[in-house]
């Protein structure tokens, strides 16, 4: 079983994934002019295989990656900037990354 966590306004655990993504789509459409660059932030336990899984999600997008290990090296934060066409594409990548075990999506 995966320990996935999606952190948005502190109440994501009370909503189903469908409700969460529908709400995210509304928010994105209200505040973002598409197409545009979109910044994703993830935290995972430091593991090269998991980092590679996340990188593969964005392989065909010409992404900009920034990675930083925590002070003790236990976790790695990953920032990905990618050009997206619309909110559906943003959500598509979130859903793909959510398949990586133990990922925290910020």
C-alpha positions as CSV (number, residue, x, y, z in Angstrom):
1,X,0.0,0.0,0.0
2,X,1.3,3.4,-0.9
3,X,1.7,6.3,1.5
4,X,0.7,9.0,-0.9
5,X,-0.1,12.5,0.5
6,X,-1.4,15.4,-1.5
7,X,-1.1,18.6,0.5
8,X,-3.6,21.3,-0.4
9,X,-5.0,23.6,2.1
10,X,-4.7,21.0,4.8
11,X,-8.0,19.1,4.0
12,X,-7.1,16.7,1.2
13,X,-7.6,13.7,3.4
14,X,-11.3,14.5,3.7
15,X,-11.9,14.4,0.0
16,X,-11.9,11.7,-2.6
17,X,-9.2,11.9,-5.3
18,X,-11.9,12.8,-7.8
19,X,-13.1,15.7,-5.6
20,X,-9.6,16.9,-5.1
21,X,-8.7,16.9,-8.8
22,X,-12.0,18.6,-9.7
23,X,-11.3,21.3,-7.1
24,X,-7.7,21.7,-8.3
25,X,-8.9,22.1,-11.9
26,X,-11.3,24.9,-10.9
27,X,-8.5,26.6,-9.0
28,X,-6.0,26.3,-11.8
29,X,-8.5,27.6,-14.4
30,X,-9.3,30.6,-12.2
31,X,-5.8,31.7,-11.4
32,X,-3.6,30.5,-14.3
33,X,-3.5,31.7,-17.9
34,X,-2.6,28.7,-20.0
35,X,-0.5,27.7,-21.7
36,X,2.3,28.5,-19.2
37,X,5.1,27.1,-17.2
38,X,3.9,25.2,-14.1
39,X,6.0,24.3,-11.1
40,X,5.5,21.0,-9.3
41,X,7.1,20.2,-5.9
42,X,7.5,16.7,-4.5
43,X,9.2,15.2,-1.5
44,X,10.3,11.6,-1.5
45,X,12.5,9.4,0.6
46,X,15.9,9.6,-1.0
47,X,16.0,6.8,-3.4
48,X,17.5,7.0,-6.9
49,X,14.9,4.6,-8.3
50,X,12.0,6.8,-7.1
51,X,13.8,10.0,-8.4
52,X,14.1,8.3,-11.8
53,X,10.4,7.3,-11.8
54,X,9.4,10.9,-11.3
55,X,11.9,12.1,-14.0
56,X,10.4,9.6,-16.4
57,X,6.9,11.1,-16.0
58,X,8.2,14.3,-17.4
59,X,10.6,12.8,-20.0
60,X,9.0,14.2,-23.1
61,X,8.3,17.7,-21.7
62,X,11.8,19.2,-21.7
63,X,11.5,19.8,-17.9
64,X,13.8,21.8,-15.6
65,X,14.6,19.7,-12.5
66,X,16.0,21.0,-9.2
67,X,16.7,18.5,-6.5
68,X,17.8,19.0,-2.9
69,X,18.5,16.4,-0.2
70,X,17.4,17.1,3.4
71,X,20.1,17.9,5.9
72,X,20.3,14.3,7.0
73,X,19.9,12.9,3.5
74,X,16.7,11.0,4.3
75,X,14.5,12.9,2.0
76,X,14.9,14.6,-1.4
77,X,12.8,17.6,-2.6
78,X,12.2,17.7,-6.3
79,X,11.0,20.8,-8.1
80,X,10.0,20.4,-11.7
81,X,9.1,23.3,-14.1
82,X,7.4,22.3,-17.2
83,X,5.4,24.0,-20.0
84,X,1.8,22.9,-19.9
85,X,-1.1,23.6,-22.2
86,X,-4.0,23.5,-19.8
87,X,-5.2,22.4,-16.3
88,X,-5.9,18.9,-17.6
89,X,-2.3,18.5,-18.4
90,X,-1.2,19.7,-15.0
91,X,-3.6,17.2,-13.4
92,X,-2.4,14.4,-15.7
93,X,1.2,14.8,-14.4
94,X,0.0,14.9,-10.8
95,X,-1.8,11.6,-11.3
96,X,1.2,10.0,-13.0
97,X,3.5,11.1,-10.1
98,X,1.0,9.9,-7.5
99,X,1.8,6.3,-8.7
100,X,5.3,6.7,-7.3
101,X,5.3,5.1,-3.8
102,X,5.8,7.4,-0.8
103,X,5.7,10.6,-2.8
104,X,4.4,13.8,-1.1
105,X,3.0,16.3,-3.5
106,X,3.0,19.9,-2.5
